[in-house]
Amino acid sequence: MWIADKWKDYEIIDCSKGEKLERWGSYLLVRPDPQVIWDTPRTDDGWTHRNGHYHRSKKGGGEWEFFQLPKQWQIHYQSLTFNLKPFSFKHTGLFPEQAANWDWFSEKIRNAKRPIKVLNLFAYTGGATLAAAEAGANVTHVDASKGMVAWAKENAASSGLSDKPIRWLVDDCVKFVEREIRRGNHYDAVIMDPPSYGRGPKGEIWKIEDSIHPLIKLCAGILPDEPLFFLVNSYTTGLAPAVLTYMLSTELKKYGGAVASQEIGLPVSRTGLCLPCGASGRWEI
């Protein structure tokens, strides 16, 4: 497992009975997590002194309950700053486990000793975009949600990266890549974090089990002769790390290199164990 264990402003304090107790800066949140199937004693005071609690409904969805939680606050990861706010379906605007990937590709960008162009698809609030830009890459950030792109721009400004070469685009990821291929544009690295299900800005339907392999194959067409890396993230139950390895190995075979896929996770302070939080597939030279 690749573990994001360098956080100072974030931690999973404990997890039990389908929920996790987290510290986001100075605030404690309790949120549901489908991986937490164990029933262990909740001895930490944070379980009852939380600032926010997302309650999952038996009918689907859920709602937040707040206890002195601001509408927005910030946390930091190394030199990056993220603006957080609780919004629909339990999210805060950041997936801390992705820091394990930020560290990996940031080192590759810095060690490349050449200009690197990165394409970040389904780029959300820009964690990977900011990490790549801070490492020195020229980044194209693509997401179908206008609100998410605006949020990512706020994070860039808070991180002091507004003057970095970042291109912000509200677009359907598949259609954008198809246009870039027709234009003859290339990227040294691709990052993609596709949802299990989603819609593009014009109602385009995305289902990961039908669309992920065609997209990886499509993105192979925008790589140059000597690409640097290709990262695929998955939070979809059933897409095992070995599946990511198989797709990347198949579509990037002509470039050589190596593929590795693992679960990504976060340490749990109370137990010293790690909570799995999805999977990532990495291809690199």
C-alpha positions in Angstrom: 0.0 0.0 0.0 1.1 3.5 -0.8 0.6 5.6 2.4 0.2 9.3 2.7 2.0 9.6 6.0 3.5 13.1 5.8 0.5 15.2 6.8 0.7 17.6 9.7 -2.7 19.3 9.3 -4.7 16.1 8.7 -5.1 12.7 10.4 -7.5 9.9 10.8 -7.7 9.6 14.6 -9.9 6.5 14.7 -12.4 4.5 12.6 -15.2 2.2 13.7 -18.7 1.1 12.8 -18.7 2.5 9.3 -17.3 5.9 10.2 -14.0 7.6 10.6 -13.0 10.4 13.0 -10.7 12.9 11.3 -8.8 16.0 12.2 -8.8 18.6 9.5 -6.5 21.4 10.9 -8.2 22.4 14.2 -11.6 20.7 13.4 -12.9 17.2 14.0 -15.2 15.6 11.5 -17.0 12.2 11.6 -17.8 10.9 8.1 -19.0 7.5 6.8 -16.5 5.2 5.1 -17.7 1.9 3.5 -14.3 0.3 4.1 -14.8 0.5 7.9 -16.7 -2.7 8.5 -15.2 -3.4 12.0 -16.9 -2.7 15.3 -14.2 -1.5 17.7 -14.6 0.6 20.9 -14.9 4.3 20.4 -12.8 5.5 23.3 -11.5 8.8 21.8 -13.3 11.9 23.1 -13.4 13.3 19.5 -16.3 11.0 18.6 -18.6 13.0 20.9 -16.8 16.4 20.6 -16.7 16.6 16.8 -17.3 19.8 14.9 -19.2 18.2 12.0 -20.9 14.8 11.5 -22.2 13.5 8.2 -25.1 11.2 8.7 -25.7 8.6 6.0 -29.4 8.1 5.3 -30.8 4.5 5.0 -32.7 5.8 1.9 -29.5 7.0 0.2 -27.5 10.3 0.5 -27.4 12.0 3.9 -26.8 15.3 5.6 -24.4 17.2 7.7 -24.8 18.1 11.4 -22.6 21.0 12.5 -21.1 21.9 15.9 -19.2 25.2 15.7 -17.7 24.5 12.3 -16.9 27.4 10.0 -18.3 27.5 6.5 -14.7 27.4 5.1 -11.2 26.9 6.5 -7.7 26.0 5.4 -5.2 23.2 5.8 -1.7 22.9 4.5 0.4 20.2 2.9 4.0 21.2 2.8 3.9 24.4 0.7 0.4 23.9 -0.6 -2.8 25.4 0.9 -6.3 24.0 0.5 -9.6 25.7 1.2 -12.0 23.3 2.7 -15.8 23.4 3.1 -18.3 20.6 3.8 -20.6 20.0 0.9 -23.0 17.4 -0.5 -22.3 13.7 -0.1 -19.9 14.0 2.8 -16.9 15.6 0.9 -14.7 18.5 2.1 -13.0 19.3 -1.2 -9.8 17.3 -0.7 -8.7 13.6 -0.7 -5.7 13.6 1.7 -4.6 10.1 0.6 -3.6 11.5 -2.8 -0.6 13.1 -1.2 1.1 9.8 -1.7 0.8 10.3 -5.4 1.7 14.0 -5.2 5.0 13.2 -3.6 5.7 10.5 -6.2 5.1 12.5 -9.3 6.6 15.8 -7.9 9.9 14.0 -7.5 9.7 12.7 -11.1 8.9 16.2 -12.4 11.8 17.8 -10.5 14.3 15.1 -11.6 13.3 15.2 -15.3 15.7 18.1 -16.0 13.5 19.2 -18.9 10.2 21.1 -19.3 7.2 18.9 -18.4 3.6 19.3 -19.6 1.0 17.6 -17.4 -2.6 16.9 -18.3 -4.8 16.5 -15.2 -8.2 15.0 -16.1 -11.2 15.0 -13.7 -9.0 17.4 -11.8 -11.6 18.3 -9.1 -10.3 21.0 -6.7 -6.7 20.8 -8.0 -4.6 18.9 -5.5 -2.6 17.2 -8.2 -2.6 20.3 -10.3 -1.0 22.4 -7.5 1.5 19.7 -6.6 2.6 19.4 -10.3 2.8 23.1 -10.8 4.8 23.6 -7.6 7.2 21.0 -8.8 7.8 23.0 -12.0 5.4 21.5 -14.6 3.2 23.3 -17.1 -0.3 22.0 -16.2 -3.6 21.7 -18.1 -6.4 21.3 -15.5 -9.7 19.8 -16.9 -12.9 19.2 -15.1 -16.6 19.2 -16.2 -17.7 21.2 -13.1 -17.4 25.0 -13.3 -17.6 25.2 -9.5 -14.8 22.7 -9.0 -12.5 24.6 -11.4 -13.2 27.9 -9.6 -12.4 26.1 -6.3 -9.1 24.9 -7.7 -8.2 28.4 -8.8 -8.9 29.6 -5.2 -6.5 26.8 -3.9 -3.9 27.9 -6.4 -4.2 31.5 -5.2 -4.0 30.5 -1.5 -0.9 28.4 -2.3 0.9 31.3 -4.1 0.7 29.6 -7.5 -1.5 31.9 -9.4 1.4 33.0 -11.6 2.4 29.4 -12.5 1.6 28.1 -16.0 -1.7 26.4 -15.3 -4.5 26.3 -17.9 -7.9 26.0 -16.3 -10.6 24.4 -18.5 -14.3 23.5 -17.9 -14.8 20.7 -20.4 -15.7 17.1 -20.9 -12.5 15.1 -20.5 -12.9 12.7 -23.3 -13.9 15.3 -25.8 -11.0 17.5 -24.8 -8.5 14.7 -25.3 -10.0 14.0 -28.7 -9.6 17.6 -29.7 -6.0 17.7 -28.5 -5.1 14.7 -30.6 -6.6 16.3 -33.7 -4.6 19.4 -32.9 -1.4 17.4 -32.6 -0.8 18.5 -29.0 1.2 16.2 -26.7 1.7 15.9 -22.9 4.6 14.4 -21.1 2.4 13.1 -18.3 -1.2 12.3 -17.7 -3.1 12.2 -14.4 -6.7 11.0 -14.2 -9.0 10.6 -11.3 -12.3 9.5 -12.9 -15.5 9.2 -10.9 -17.5 6.0 -10.8 -20.4 7.8 -12.5 -20.7 11.4 -13.7 -22.0 13.8 -16.3 -20.1 16.2 -18.5 -21.0 19.9 -18.9 -23.5 19.1 -21.7 -24.9 16.0 -20.0 -22.4 13.5 -21.3 -22.7 10.3 -19.3 -19.6 8.7 -17.8 -19.6 5.2 -16.3 -16.2 4.0 -15.3 -16.6 0.3 -16.1 -17.5 1.2 -19.7 -15.2 4.2 -20.2 -12.0 3.9 -18.3 -10.1 1.6 -20.7 -11.1 3.5 -23.8 -9.9 6.7 -22.1 -6.6 5.3 -21.2 -6.2 4.0 -24.7 -7.2 7.5 -26.1 -4.7 9.3 -23.8 -1.9 7.1 -25.0 -2.4 9.1 -28.3 -1.4 12.4 -26.7 1.9 11.1 -25.2 5.2 12.1 -26.9 7.9 9.6 -27.9 9.4 9.8 -24.4 6.7 10.4 -21.8 7.4 10.7 -18.1 4.5 9.1 -16.2 0.9 8.1 -16.4 -1.3 8.0 -13.2 -4.8 6.5 -12.9 -6.7 6.7 -9.6 -9.8 4.7 -8.8 -12.3 4.9 -5.9 -14.6 2.3 -7.5 -15.2 -0.9 -5.6 -14.3 -3.8 -7.9 -11.5 -2.1 -9.9 -8.6 -3.9 -8.2 -5.1 -2.5 -8.5 -4.3 -5.5 -10.8 -7.0 -4.2 -13.2 -5.2 -0.8 -13.4 -1.9 -2.6 -14.0 -3.4 -4.6 -16.8 -4.9 -1.6 -18.7 -1.8 0.5 -18.3 0.5 -2.3 -19.3 -1.6 -3.0 -22.4 -1.9 0.5 -23.7 1.6 1.8 -22.8 3.5 -1.2 -23.8 5.2 0.5 -26.8 6.9 3.0 -24.4 8.6 0.3 -22.3 8.9 1.5 -18.7 7.3 -0.2 -15.7 3.8 -0.3 -14.2 3.0 -0.7 -10.5 -0.5 -0.5 -8.9 -1.3 -0.5 -5.2 -4.0 0.5 -2.8 -3.5 4.0 -1.4 -4.2 4.7 2.3 -3.9 6.8 5.4 -2.5 5.9 8.8 -4.9 5.6 11.7 -3.4 7.2 14.8 -5.2 5.2 17.5 -4.3 1.8 16.1 -1.1 2.3 14.0 -2.9 0.6 11.1 -3.7 2.0 7.7 -7.2 2.6 6.2 -7.4 1.8 2.5 -8.8 4.7 0.4 -8.9 3.5 -3.2 -6.2 2.4 -5.6 -3.7 3.9 -8.0 -1.9 2.7 -11.1 1.4 4.3 -12.0 3.3 3.9 -15.2 6.8 5.4 -15.4 10.0 5.3 -17.4 
